[in-house]
Every structure is written in C-alpha cells, then in structure tokens.
Amino acid sequence: MIHAYQLNGYHIILDVYSGSVHLVDEVAFDLIQLYENKSAEEVIELLLERYAGNPDVTREALSACIEQVEALRRAGKLYTEDLYAGKVFDFKGRNGVIKALCLHVAHTCNLTCDYCFASQGKYHGERALMTFEVGKQALDFLISHSGNRVNLEVDFFGGEPLMNWEVVKQLVAYARSREEECHKKFRFTLTTNGVLVNDEVIDFCNREMHNVVLSLDGRREVHDRLRRTVNGKGSYDLIVPKFQKFAASRGQKGYYVRGTFTHNNLDFTNDIFHMADLGFTELSMEPVVCSPDDPYALTEADLPVLFEQYEILAREMLRREEEGRGFTFYHYMIDLKGGPCIYKRIAGCGSGTEYLAVTPWGELFPCHQFVGDPAYSMGNVWDGVTNTALRDEFAQCNAYARPDCQNCWAKLYCSGGCAANAYHATGSIRGIYEYGCELFRKRIECAIMIQVARMQRKKSR
Amino acid sequence: MIRIETLDTRDLAQSVKDGGCGECQTSQEK
C-alpha cells in the first residue's frame, strides 16, 4: 500500500508497510500511483498524453523512471505487501510486565475547566486524596510486576496533583529508597494546572521529575474562557508567569506546555504561536474530546479548517526553525530513521497491559481515561490485576484487531488509535474514533513533510 | 529527468526479523 500526497510544494509517497518515504516530482508522483495497478505501457501512454506539452516527459524518460520504481520495489521500498497481518498473533505474546503507572493522587481540583474529561477532577465520583500507604502499595505493586525491566514510569496525575503535594514528595522519596535494592530507575512526571506551583514545587520537580506537563490553552481569552477557578475567575494571569519561570529553570527541556483546543478556537495555531512567543519551546495542543452536544465540541464542518491549521503550523515551524527560534510540537515529533519497531507500532500504547491507572483508593483501571467506569475496573494494588479477561482484551487490541483500520495508510503510526476514545465514541475499545483518525492522518502528513523539508534544507547547504 | 529521491528510513520489515525487544515505553527505549 502506498499513500501519495502533496503538501507545501512537495510530492510525497509513503510506502506504508516498509516505512519508506520518497520525495518525487509531479510526473513520478503520477507514475507511481498509476503503476500500482497498470502495465508499464499503459502508464507510459497515459503520461505521454497528460504531459504532452512537457519536452522532458519522453518515452525514454518514463521508461527510465519505471526501471527506478522497479528497483525500489525489489529493494522492498515501494508497493510493499503487508507482511505483518499473519504475524499479529505473535504480538500478543509480549513479556507481560507492567512498565508504568498513572497515580491519581488527587481526585479533586482547584479549577473547573468546562471540557475536563475527569469531571473537574472527581471522575464522576467522590473527591479524594491518595494516602501515602495506598501510593506506597502501588509502587511496590509496580516494582514486583515489572520483571527485569529497569526503567519504570510513574505519572502524578489528578485532578490536580499539587493538591496532595506532601504525599507526592513522600512517594518520590519512597521510590528512590527502593531503586538500588530492586535495580530499578524511576522516572516521574507531574501534570499540573499551575495554580499551586511555587518555588519549592519548582525546585523539587527540577530535582526529581523527568518531565512536567503544564496545562495552558494559549491566548488569555481562549484559556480563561474554559479554565476558570472555582470562583469563576480566569487562571491565565496566575499561571503564565509561574510556567515561564518553571520552564526557564529547567533549561527549556523536560517539560511540555500542553493545551486543548475546541470549537471556540479553531485558529488554534495562534494559541501555539502565542505559547512560543511567551518563550516556551516544548509544545502540545490537543483537540477536545467530548460529547457532540457540548457547545465547544468540534464539528464535521470544522475539519477543513483544522486541516489548514495543521498545515499553517508545519510551515511556520519550518520558518521559525530557519530563523533560529524553532519550537517542538509534540505531534510532529517523528523519527523516520530510528522510530519504533513493527512490534511496538502494532501493539500500541500499552494501556490495560503495560500501563495502568491507580485511583486514590488503589483500584486499577486500564488508563486514566477509563477511571470511574465500573465496567473497566481491573483489580487493585493489593490483589493485582484480577480481571484478567479485560487485560487480555486490551492485549489483543491493536492495529490489526480493528476492522476499520485495515485499509488505513496511517495504522502503523497510530497503532489503531486510542482505546478510550474508541470506547467513548463507539462503545467498543476495538472501534475507532473517526474524527480523531482524520486529524491524526493530517498530523502525520505534516510531520513527514517537515522531515522532507529538513532533508532538502540540509542538502542545499 | 524525472526525479525520485528516497529518504533514509528504518526498514520496518527488517524489524520483524530483529524481533521486538519489549523495552519500549508505553506511549523513540532500547
């Protein structure tokens, strides 16, 4: 399968199953698409007619191009067949260790963001803070179920985790105390809305947190419209100076400023550029996922606008890069040379198997987006995963388990997409959230184009 | 001259033969 597209003046051919990317001119772009299903002679006749006014398009030139295409086919870089579908059952037999936990240290929040999937931090349940004892048991559970794996990931999440800051610090200290004897290395992440960030939090995080995620939606009026305090006040002016200090103190690395865009700010690139202009360099902006009835929900009619926005973002990133003031956009980070192997690409994110969320009460869920749904309770940190049928269902939920993904060119980049989004959109973790797929495909096209542009830029120097 | 330029990319088919090491993070580790 190939995927051919034009973007930013480039003609790009992606060979789906080998991962090869080809930058071609207009004639080769047409030829490669036609030659997939037509004979060489048919292709030559069609293109001689199509490019009749072009003196460079001769029978000899087209024949030479077809020879080059055949060489790429023989090299396994074009028209590659799907080698993986038959092997998909092998992918289930991964080693079964748990690699990461999301610790919900606070099911409460000091903001009341309208679009919060966690229902203002409460996850449709009671307000609660995780005790040190529950958190300690969760860390012990992770250590004992992580096999020989050395690096373990722990996210401090909520709600707002800084509302349980003392326990966060105690849990970090406990984990560090177990590292040497257990031959483990913990990497912590903290996701915060910024309200309670202070110098002590910054200093501690800079010592202990591998990463911090700072929630900011962009321009003041955009951010304050949906991210307000319990008293109804906007939070932009309170948090931005703190985030600027936080990011600077980390040397502009090991953090993300992460926003959510909605129907209210379809020109979300202006929010990303605003973040960059505030001095932040590690950026992410996610489309809101919510009920279609919500007033800020994205609509089908918004899609063409969003596609254009992603293209604007890619072009502006290249321009700023050239000017020496580039920034990172999370979804455009793609490593064509050293990206993940095919096993990882098919198996997906690891939710429900390698990654679990822990509630303040120690209950286990497949990931943070399933927390609070009794149908997805998997066990607890004392007894472990007791709902093994559910774990097996997640283990088998991959790019090849979703019928809707079979003909999609992007399935080896998204691994079949987010199980939680699929579940909330279709009622099944093996469904797909088509709206998210549309945006994902556009982002991958842009990400690959950026790599192509960088290659061309390097060559011209 | 009709132009085809191929980027340097990881060969996914080769990574089947290599076998997955399982060291990847939940979601570039090994």
Interface residues (C-beta under 8 A of the other chain):
Chain A: Y17 S18 G19 S20 V21 H22 L23 V24 D25 V27 A28 L31 I32 D56 V57 A61 L62 A64 C65 Q68 V69 L72 G76 K77 T80 L83 Y84 K87 F91 R94 N95 V97 K99 A100 R149 N151 E153 D335 L336 K337 G338 G339 P340 C341 I342 Y343 K344 R345 A347 G348 C349 G350 S351 E354 Y355 L412 Q451 V452 M455
Chain B: M1 I2 R3 I4 E5 T6 L7 D8 T9 R10 D11 L12 A13 S15 V16 D18 G19 G20 C21 G22 E23 C24 Q25 T26 S27 Q28 E29
